[in-house]
Amino acid sequence: MFNLLKTAVLMAAITALFMAIGAVLGGQQGMLIALVVALGMNFFSYWFSDKLVLKMYKAREVDESSAPQFYRMVQELAQRAGLPMPRVYLIEENAPNAFATGRNPAHAAVAATTGILRTLSERELRGVMAHELAHVKHRDILISTVSATMAGAISMLANFAMIFGGRGSEGRPANPIASIAVMLLAPLAAGLIQMAISRTREFEADRGGAEISGDPQALATALQKIHRHAQDKPFETTERHPETAQMMIMNPLSGGGLRGLFSTHPSTEERVERLMAMAPQGLRA
């Protein structure tokens, strides 16, 4: 129920941002048009955003014959979690990372890069995929896919407004200061919404993943490895579509300065510390 409430709040906030930009572009009429567009985008995000994200990353669906070891690993973890078997995808990418998507556990998909399969041990990979299945079990995946799609759309609208300017309800040019403020603040606000929701989700998915795999230490060491490799191997697709970064097990765009301040993920150090503290509680395999 709480996740449904979070999704409703997210959609309402994104819709409000759409309407604000619409008001800048075309006054009251623009606001109404933006509302219709936002409702359409919310509908699209609910039903199709998972397919869009997988296509964006050129993910290739695999099965027991094309990737037997990886597929059976996900299958075993899904059974341990009491979840339906998700669709399984691989992404041809050197940067190690993984994510889950879909609107609910019955329509879920998990994806991993070929880089993460090469970088992690089998035990560590189990921890990562258990983390992604925890997102599925907690029904976080709808929130992440909706927010990624809508944040990208808001940035697009803001850029459109920046190029063409805005109009008031009577067709007169809008207040330039107000226009600039909306154009700059709307994408920032969308990013802050993603950040606020995503950080809490990651801690809970770490805990859930440790419980599913029974091995919090493996997930902790996996996070440390992914963090080290993320410094040297940029995820090119995510760099082109930064709104999807919060879907990953670790933000591939994380870094120092302001970028680190506004990261959608908690610090790796804190995540590892929490996971290591779980081992004495009987969760170690």
C-alpha positions in Angstrom: 0.0 0.0 0.0 2.8 2.4 0.9 4.5 1.8 -2.5 1.2 2.5 -4.3 1.0 5.8 -2.3 4.6 6.7 -3.3 3.7 6.0 -7.0 0.6 8.2 -6.8 2.6 11.1 -5.2 5.3 10.7 -7.8 2.8 10.8 -10.7 1.1 13.9 -9.1 4.4 15.7 -8.7 5.5 15.0 -12.2 2.1 16.1 -13.6 2.4 19.4 -11.6 5.8 20.0 -13.2 4.3 19.3 -16.7 1.6 21.8 -16.0 4.0 24.4 -14.8 6.0 24.2 -18.0 2.8 24.2 -20.0 1.7 27.3 -18.3 5.0 29.0 -19.3 4.7 27.8 -22.8 1.0 28.7 -23.4 -0.7 30.1 -20.3 -3.9 28.4 -19.2 -4.4 26.7 -22.5 -0.9 25.4 -22.4 -1.4 24.1 -18.8 -4.5 22.2 -20.0 -2.6 20.7 -22.9 0.3 19.8 -20.6 -2.1 18.1 -18.3 -3.5 15.9 -21.1 0.1 15.1 -22.2 1.1 14.3 -18.7 -1.8 11.9 -18.3 -0.9 10.3 -21.5 2.7 10.0 -20.4 1.6 8.4 -17.1 -0.5 5.9 -19.0 2.4 5.1 -21.3 4.9 4.9 -18.4 2.7 2.4 -16.6 2.3 0.1 -19.5 5.3 0.5 -21.8 8.2 2.2 -19.9 9.9 -1.1 -19.2 10.0 -2.0 -22.9 11.3 1.5 -23.7 14.1 1.3 -21.2 15.1 -2.2 -22.3 15.2 -1.1 -25.9 17.2 2.0 -24.9 19.9 -0.2 -23.5 19.6 -2.7 -26.5 19.0 -5.4 -24.0 18.8 -9.0 -25.4 16.4 -11.5 -23.8 18.0 -14.7 -22.8 16.7 -18.1 -21.7 18.0 -21.4 -20.3 19.5 -22.4 -23.6 21.3 -19.1 -24.5 22.6 -18.2 -21.0 22.0 -21.3 -18.8 24.0 -20.5 -15.8 22.8 -16.9 -15.4 19.2 -17.8 -16.2 19.1 -20.7 -13.7 20.6 -18.4 -11.1 17.8 -15.9 -11.5 15.3 -18.7 -11.5 16.6 -20.1 -8.2 16.6 -16.7 -6.6 13.1 -15.9 -7.8 11.9 -19.2 -6.2 13.6 -18.3 -2.9 11.9 -14.9 -3.0 8.5 -16.4 -3.8 8.2 -14.5 -7.1 7.1 -15.4 -10.6 10.0 -16.0 -13.0 10.9 -12.6 -14.5 12.2 -12.1 -18.1 16.0 -12.1 -18.1 18.1 -9.8 -20.3 21.7 -9.2 -21.0 23.3 -5.9 -22.1 26.5 -5.8 -24.2 28.3 -3.3 -22.0 31.7 -3.4 -20.3 30.6 -1.3 -17.3 29.3 -3.6 -14.6 25.7 -2.9 -13.5 22.2 -4.3 -13.4 18.6 -3.2 -13.0 15.0 -4.4 -12.7 12.0 -3.0 -14.5 8.4 -3.7 -15.1 5.0 -2.6 -13.7 4.6 -5.5 -11.2 6.1 -8.8 -10.2 4.0 -10.6 -12.8 5.4 -8.4 -15.6 9.0 -7.9 -14.4 12.3 -8.1 -16.1 15.9 -8.1 -14.8 18.8 -7.0 -16.8 22.6 -7.3 -16.3 25.5 -6.1 -18.3 28.0 -8.6 -19.8 30.6 -6.6 -17.9 29.1 -7.5 -14.5 29.1 -11.2 -15.4 32.9 -10.9 -16.1 33.7 -8.8 -13.1 31.9 -10.6 -10.2 32.2 -14.0 -8.8 29.1 -16.3 -9.0 28.4 -15.7 -5.3 28.6 -11.9 -5.8 26.5 -12.0 -8.9 23.8 -13.9 -6.9 23.8 -11.1 -4.4 23.3 -8.5 -7.1 20.5 -10.3 -8.8 18.9 -10.9 -5.4 19.0 -7.2 -4.9 17.2 -6.6 -8.2 14.6 -9.2 -7.3 14.1 -7.4 -4.0 13.1 -4.3 -6.0 10.6 -6.5 -7.8 9.2 -8.0 -4.6 8.9 -4.5 -3.0 7.2 -3.3 -6.2 9.8 -0.5 -6.6 10.2 -1.2 -10.3 7.1 0.7 -11.3 8.3 3.8 -9.4 11.7 3.7 -11.0 10.5 3.2 -14.6 7.8 5.8 -14.3 10.2 8.4 -12.8 12.9 7.7 -15.4 10.5 8.1 -18.3 8.8 11.2 -16.9 12.0 12.9 -15.8 13.3 12.6 -19.3 10.1 14.0 -20.7 10.3 17.0 -18.4 13.8 17.8 -19.4 12.7 17.6 -23.1 9.8 20.0 -22.4 12.1 22.4 -20.5 14.5 22.4 -23.4 11.6 23.1 -25.8 10.5 26.0 -23.7 14.1 27.3 -23.5 14.3 27.4 -27.3 10.8 28.7 -28.2 10.1 30.8 -25.1 6.7 31.1 -23.5 3.3 32.8 -23.9 0.7 34.0 -21.5 -3.0 33.2 -21.7 -3.5 36.1 -24.1 -0.7 35.2 -26.4 1.7 37.7 -25.0 5.3 36.8 -24.2 5.6 35.3 -20.7 7.7 36.9 -17.9 11.2 36.0 -19.0 12.5 35.6 -15.4 9.6 33.3 -14.6 10.2 31.3 -17.8 13.9 30.9 -17.1 13.2 29.9 -13.5 10.7 27.2 -14.5 12.9 25.9 -17.3 15.9 25.5 -15.0 14.0 24.4 -11.8 11.6 21.9 -13.4 14.3 19.3 -14.4 16.1 19.9 -11.1 12.8 19.2 -9.2 12.2 16.0 -11.2 15.7 14.9 -10.3 15.2 15.6 -6.6 12.0 13.6 -6.6 13.9 10.7 -8.1 16.7 11.1 -5.6 14.5 11.2 -2.5 12.6 8.1 -3.5 15.6 6.1 -4.8 17.9 6.4 -1.8 15.4 4.8 0.5 14.6 2.1 -2.1 18.3 1.1 -2.4 18.8 0.5 1.3 15.6 -1.7 1.4 16.6 -3.6 -1.7 20.1 -4.2 -0.2 18.4 -5.7 2.9 15.9 -7.7 0.9 18.6 -9.0 -1.5 20.7 -10.1 1.5 17.7 -12.0 2.8 16.9 -13.6 -0.5 20.4 -14.7 -1.2 21.3 -15.4 2.4 24.6 -13.8 1.9 24.9 -10.1 2.8 28.7 -10.2 2.6 28.6 -11.3 -1.1 26.4 -8.3 -2.0 28.7 -6.0 0.0 31.8 -7.1 -1.9 29.9 -6.9 -5.2 29.0 -3.3 -4.5 32.7 -2.5 -3.7 33.8 -4.0 -7.0 31.1 -2.2 -9.0 32.0 1.0 -7.3 35.7 0.6 -8.2 35.0 -0.3 -11.9 32.5 2.6 -12.2 35.3 5.1 -11.8 37.1 3.7 -14.9 34.4 2.3 -17.1 31.7 4.9 -18.0 28.3 3.5 -18.9 27.8 5.2 -22.3 24.1 4.6 -22.6 23.4 6.0 -19.2 25.5 9.0 -20.0 23.2 9.7 -22.9 20.1 9.0 -20.8 21.0 10.2 -17.2 17.4 10.0 -16.1 17.7 6.1 -16.1 20.8 6.1 -13.7 18.6 5.7 -10.6 17.4 2.3 -11.9 20.8 0.8 -11.7 22.1 -1.1 -8.6 24.8 1.6 -8.5 24.6 5.0 -10.1 27.1 4.9 -13.0 27.2 8.7 -13.1 28.2 9.0 -9.4 31.2 11.1 -8.6 32.5 13.9 -6.5 31.3 17.5 -6.1 27.7 18.4 -7.0 27.2 15.2 -8.9 27.8 13.2 -5.7 25.7 15.5 -3.7 22.7 14.9 -5.9 23.3 11.2 -6.4 20.2 9.0 -6.6 22.0 6.3 -4.6 23.4 6.2 -1.0 27.2 6.1 -0.6 28.7 2.7 -1.3 30.5 2.9 2.1 27.2 3.2 4.0 25.5 0.5 2.0 28.5 -1.9 2.6 28.5 -1.0 6.3 24.8 -1.9 6.7 25.2 -5.1 4.8 28.2 -6.3 6.8 26.2 -5.5 10.0 23.6 -8.0 8.9 25.9 -11.0 8.8 25.8 -11.7 12.6 22.0 -11.9 12.4 22.0 -15.3 10.8 21.8 -14.1 7.2 25.2 -15.4 6.2 25.0 -18.4 3.9 
